[in-house]
Amino acid sequence: MSKKKRLKTPGKVIVLNNQKGGVGKTTIAYHVGCYLASQGYKVVAIDLDGQGNLSGRFFPLAERISGYRAVHLFTSASAEFAPLTADLGVDVIYALKRDVELFNVERMPLGEAAANFYEKVSQLREDYDFIVVDTPPALGNMMTAACIAADFLFVPVELAAFAVEGVENVLETLQEIGQLTGSEVKVTGVICNKLRAVNSHSKSLAELRQAVGPLILKNCLVNRGSVDEAMGDRIPVWQRKSTGAQRDTGREMTQLMAGLCGIKIDTKARARK
């Protein structure tokens, strides 16, 4: 039997966004979906990256052969809604590996693509408690559509020399999206990822706090190999507990998820729409 929706209000859209690749968007989006599902919520994850990396965290390519794809969210034509359901209880609107049709969404008129996406995500709100969206690492129709639809928008950053510049670029891009579409688009929080105990990262974190301090989430993610190992096994990191490092990784991720999913994510009406 399908899991029932718990929230009495329309579902909430959580978007992971950064124009820079390799900062952990997909890994965090995967864990957000798994965490919320583990708490009993009805969750659907949407993979808007034409490389299909989020989809691959849930299903191998051979299993992505039917169901409802991300490209269907951008077309006016109707398609039978049949998302794939992962063993972890997350429904997935998936992308293929090198999904040409999804890449071609960037050739559509922005207004058409964004309107179709917003309408279909609005329908998903009636059936799901949470919609988790992983965006492509480039400004375009898909990223813009996701940001317009977002209730909560999180920006993962890797603590390197240009972390501050990267976050500032994201904030400027969101401001441009707002001006272009007439929608107010705001960052809910910045997630510091791949933290290492080196001077350069300590300096970068201090600079980031000075630049956008109130936006930085309390819990950071340390750079650990256990994350990649768990992703390779298609399981959340908190399910691996054989070693102390694995347990530490699981605890850090769980603490981040609890903080992220608790930030003003309640049953009240959407504040910005």
Helices and strands as residue ranges (DSSP letters): E 12-16, H 25-38, E 43-47, H 53-58, G 61-63, G 70-74, E 84-85, E 90-93, H 100-103, G 104-107, H 110-127, E 130-134, H 141-149, E 152-158, H 163-181, E 189-193, H 199-212, G 213-215, H 225-232, G 237-239, H 244-262
